[in-house]
Amino acid sequence: MQEKAKDYCNKANEFQYKIKNFAEASNYYLKAISLDSEFTEALNGYAQNLRLNVKDYNLAIIYYSKVIELNPLFECAYFRRGICKGMLNDLHGQLYDYSKHIEINKPKADNFISRILINLKLENNLAVIEDCKIVLSLEPNHPFALKTLIETQKRII
């Protein structure tokens, strides 16, 4: 059964990324998942298709959550679920997921930039300043972080 699930997942990937038939990709992902409900690659692929192509963010969140439940360290699952939450205007949920993504992955400036953007929307000025400083410690001349740090410090003075 596991081999058949992999075959379905491979077909789904082909339909999603090569053929661009997103409905058929969904069908194959669901076939794979019906054979193995803990097949994280298929769950993640289906969530990706839902997010990127179908634009069903609520359902994508459900499937990313299943991926996270099965493998909390699955690369980018928190970040991608956070994108979905942002599309649904759940900024606090998006911020949580971005923070979890940073917590479990190697710190990269871009991950903090994503969190800065959400904190700017939420007007969390101190968090913006803190993350700008982290970005600048990783990339000392990062133009966005420099500009945002200065502008945010001016706002709270």
C-alpha positions as CSV (number, residue, x, y, z in Angstrom):
1,M,0.0,0.0,0.0
2,Q,2.9,2.4,0.8
3,E,4.3,2.0,-2.7
4,K,1.0,2.8,-4.3
5,A,0.6,5.9,-2.2
6,K,4.1,7.0,-3.4
7,D,3.1,6.4,-7.0
8,Y,-0.1,8.6,-6.5
9,C,2.0,11.3,-4.8
10,N,4.5,11.3,-7.7
11,K,1.6,11.6,-10.2
12,A,0.1,14.4,-8.2
13,N,3.5,16.2,-8.2
14,E,3.7,15.8,-12.0
15,F,0.1,17.2,-12.4
16,Q,0.8,20.1,-10.1
17,Y,4.3,21.2,-11.2
18,K,4.7,20.0,-14.8
19,I,1.2,19.7,-16.3
20,K,-0.4,22.4,-14.2
21,N,-3.6,20.5,-13.9
22,F,-4.3,21.4,-10.2
23,A,-7.7,19.6,-9.9
24,E,-6.1,16.3,-11.1
25,A,-3.1,16.9,-8.7
26,S,-5.6,17.2,-5.9
27,N,-7.3,14.0,-6.9
28,Y,-4.0,12.1,-6.8
29,Y,-2.9,13.6,-3.5
30,L,-6.2,12.6,-2.0
31,K,-5.7,9.0,-3.3
32,A,-2.3,8.9,-1.7
33,I,-3.6,10.2,1.6
34,S,-6.5,7.7,1.5
35,L,-4.0,4.9,1.3
36,D,-1.7,6.4,4.0
37,S,-3.1,9.1,6.2
38,E,0.3,9.8,7.7
39,F,2.2,10.3,4.4
40,T,3.6,13.7,5.1
41,E,4.9,14.3,1.6
42,A,1.4,13.8,0.2
43,L,-0.3,15.9,2.9
44,N,2.2,18.7,2.3
45,G,1.9,18.5,-1.4
46,Y,-1.9,18.7,-1.2
47,A,-1.6,21.6,1.2
48,Q,0.8,23.3,-1.3
49,N,-1.6,22.8,-4.2
50,L,-4.5,24.2,-2.1
51,R,-2.5,27.2,-1.1
52,L,-0.7,28.0,-4.3
53,N,-3.2,27.0,-7.0
54,V,-6.7,26.4,-5.6
55,K,-6.5,29.3,-3.1
56,D,-8.4,27.3,-0.4
57,Y,-6.5,28.7,2.5
58,N,-8.8,27.2,5.2
59,L,-8.4,23.7,3.9
60,A,-4.6,24.2,3.3
61,I,-4.3,25.2,7.0
62,I,-6.0,21.9,8.0
63,Y,-3.5,19.9,5.9
64,Y,-0.4,21.9,7.0
65,S,-1.6,21.3,10.6
66,K,-1.7,17.6,9.9
67,V,1.9,17.7,8.6
68,I,3.0,19.6,11.7
69,E,1.2,17.2,14.0
70,L,3.0,14.2,12.3
71,N,6.3,16.0,12.0
72,P,6.7,19.3,14.0
73,L,10.1,19.8,12.3
74,F,8.8,19.5,8.7
75,E,10.6,22.2,6.8
76,C,8.5,25.3,6.1
77,A,5.2,23.8,7.2
78,Y,4.8,26.5,9.9
79,F,5.8,29.2,7.5
80,R,3.4,28.1,4.7
81,R,0.6,27.7,7.2
82,G,1.3,31.2,8.4
83,I,1.0,32.5,4.8
84,C,-2.5,30.9,4.7
85,K,-3.4,32.5,8.0
86,G,-2.2,35.9,6.6
87,M,-4.4,35.5,3.5
88,L,-7.3,35.0,5.9
89,N,-6.3,38.1,7.9
90,D,-5.3,36.1,11.0
91,L,-2.2,38.2,11.7
92,H,-1.7,36.8,15.2
93,G,-1.9,33.2,13.9
94,Q,0.5,34.2,11.1
95,L,2.9,35.7,13.6
96,Y,2.8,32.6,15.8
97,D,3.6,30.3,12.8
98,Y,6.4,32.6,11.5
99,S,7.9,32.6,15.0
100,K,7.7,28.8,15.2
101,H,9.3,28.5,11.8
102,I,12.2,30.7,13.1
103,E,12.4,28.7,16.3
104,I,12.9,25.4,14.5
105,N,15.0,26.5,11.5
106,K,18.4,28.0,11.1
107,P,18.0,31.8,11.5
108,K,17.8,33.6,8.2
109,A,17.3,37.3,7.6
110,D,14.4,36.7,5.3
111,N,12.5,34.8,8.0
112,F,12.8,37.8,10.4
113,I,11.8,40.2,7.6
114,S,8.6,38.2,7.2
115,R,7.9,38.6,10.9
116,I,8.8,42.3,10.8
117,L,6.2,42.9,8.2
118,I,3.5,41.2,10.3
119,N,4.6,43.1,13.4
120,L,4.4,46.4,11.5
121,K,0.8,45.6,10.6
122,L,0.1,44.8,14.2
123,E,2.0,47.9,15.3
124,N,4.2,45.9,17.6
125,N,7.0,48.4,17.5
126,L,9.3,46.9,20.1
127,A,9.1,43.5,18.3
128,V,9.9,45.3,15.0
129,I,13.0,46.9,16.5
130,E,14.1,43.6,18.1
131,D,13.8,41.7,14.8
132,C,15.5,44.5,12.8
133,K,18.5,44.2,15.1
134,I,18.5,40.5,14.6
135,V,18.5,40.9,10.8
136,L,21.3,43.4,11.0
137,S,23.3,41.0,13.1
138,L,22.9,38.5,10.3
139,E,23.3,40.9,7.4
140,P,24.8,44.2,8.7
141,N,23.8,46.3,5.7
142,H,20.3,45.0,5.0
143,P,18.6,48.1,3.6
144,F,15.0,47.2,4.7
145,A,16.1,46.4,8.2
146,L,18.1,49.6,8.5
147,K,15.3,51.8,7.2
148,T,12.6,50.1,9.2
149,L,14.7,50.2,12.4
150,I,15.2,54.0,12.1
151,E,11.6,54.7,11.2
152,T,10.2,52.5,14.0
153,Q,12.6,54.1,16.6
154,K,11.4,57.5,15.6
155,R,7.7,56.4,16.0
156,I,8.2,55.4,19.6
157,I,10.2,58.4,20.8
